[in-house]
Amino acid sequence: MKETEAKVKLFGKRGSAEAHLIRDFLHRCDVPFEWIELNNNVLNNDARAQPEAQVEGLSDRQLPICVFADGTRMEHPTIRQVSEKLGLFRNPSRTEYDLSIYGAGPAGISAAVYGASEGLKTVLLERFAVGGQAATSPKIENYVGFPEGIAGAELALRGRDQACRFGAEILLLREGVRGEFLPGKGIGYLSDGTKIIARASICATGVEYRRLNLPNEEKFREAGVYYGAGASEATLCSSRDNVFIVGGGNSGAQAAMHFARYTTKVTIVVRDNSLKKSVSQYLIDRIRTCPDVRVLLHTEVIALHGDDVLSSIRLRDDQTGKEWTEETNWLFLCLGGLPNTEWAEEVGIVRDEAGYLVTGPDLMKNGSRPANWKLDRDPYYMETNIPGVFAAGDVRHGSIKRCASAVGEGAMAVTFVHRYIASG
């Protein structure tokens, strides 16, 4: 970003987990920023660093530093502090809503657009920033209406603006920890003590990326090991960087093609014998013709090495047993996901063996309704076993893990919310 366009100047060191989180948040929220990487040369010679950030003599504990357009300077700020300064953190404006939506991925944003546009007092809650996993994608090319493709973050932000235009409230950095469901009313308890009361709720919390479950993985999280396709990080790579992407799905393939614009060394690591099981053919064709992208089949990452920042990974060919080490500061994990539904067990919402929320006809066993179902009707198609609580998108049992499908489910869930409210 050009310096004159930046609302925030972010000063920090390469491999800083805290700096990565702020960059990712600003990128997803469409806040123009300038990243200034600090090292000894910058500290001593860079004219931008000295007067604005006053970084000389600071310890790593005081980094990163944010300098805002009005001159405000924050040392080692939290995401909450940055969001408050930018006016992105808001409190609920109502004591009760018609519809509360948890999760601002494609399904949640879609539900907010349709709920608010159809007259429901709607609130959308998100624990980080809008877009979910889709926002980490550098380009979505199979979404109808965008023949040239569109960045996941841009698609999410367009949806956010659309929902707000219709009157939906979007509350960022809000995480639900507990639910209480009474007849005709649900109460969501958030981690900061806020209560959200609504007549109906839609769970669209999506899934978390799987981990490798290796020693040091948590140590290097956001400091060389990243979860998702890394749209906010690609521009930081140089032609010398060696980028590794683990996972054989569309998100990993798109990430590889995106990183190839910035570096000549991109490797996709997959355990399968082919990409065809989970990658669209158009992406496979591009990978085959891109000299800067290689694919390692039958291969897995078995160890992570480094001091404070990832410096190398250990790989193994599962066919031959051969092991070797590759130097890298960039490892992106696109390994599918696990549903965010731990809260559901506490309140008695039915989940399948993998933790996805079971809805509608899938709740019926031999023609019988769920054991705790007290209404004189079957659960609606996207309704859980608790009346008035719906699920949409990747978190729902049987859903198709595609952006367009999630958008459709969000819209469909609102249709059943209307039916539920009208019947009450």
Sequence and secondary structure as in RCSB ss.txt:
>XXXX:A:sequence
MKETEAKVKLFGKRGSAEAHLIRDFLHRCDVPFEWIELNNNVLNNDARAQPEAQVEGLSDRQLPICVFADGTRME
HPTIRQVSEKLGLFRNPSRTEYDLSIYGAGPAGISAAVYGASEGLKTVLLERFAVGGQAATSPKIENYVGFPEGI
AGAELALRGRDQACRFGAEILLLREGVRGEFLPGKGIGYLSDGTKIIARASICATGVEYRRLNLPNEEKFREAGV
YYGAGASEATLCSSRDNVFIVGGGNSGAQAAMHFARYTTKVTIVVRDNSLKKSVSQYLIDRIRTCPDVRVLLHTE
VIALHGDDVLSSIRLRDDQTGKEWTEETNWLFLCLGGLPNTEWAEEVGIVRDEAGYLVTGPDLMKNGSRPANWKL
DRDPYYMETNIPGVFAAGDVRHGSIKRCASAVGEGAMAVTFVHRYIASG
>XXXX:A:secstr
  GGG SEEEEE TT HHHHHHHHHHHHTT  EEEEE  HHHHHH TTIIIII  TT  GGG SEEEETTS EEE
S  HHHHHHHTT     S S EEEEEE  SHHHHHHHHHHHHTT  EEEE SS TTGGGGG S B SSTT TT B
 HHHHHHHHHHHHHHTT EEE S  EEEEEEETTEEEEEETTS EEEEEEEEE   EEE     TTTTTTBTTTE
EES  TTTGGG  TT EEEEE  SHHHHHHHHHHTTT SEEEEE SSS STTTS HHHHHHHHT TTEEEETTEE
EEEEEESSSEEEEEEEETTT  EEEEE SEEEE   EEE  HHHHHHT  B TTS B  GGGG BTTB  TT  S
SS   TTB SSTTEEE GGGBTT   SHHHHHHHHHHHHHHHHHHHHH 
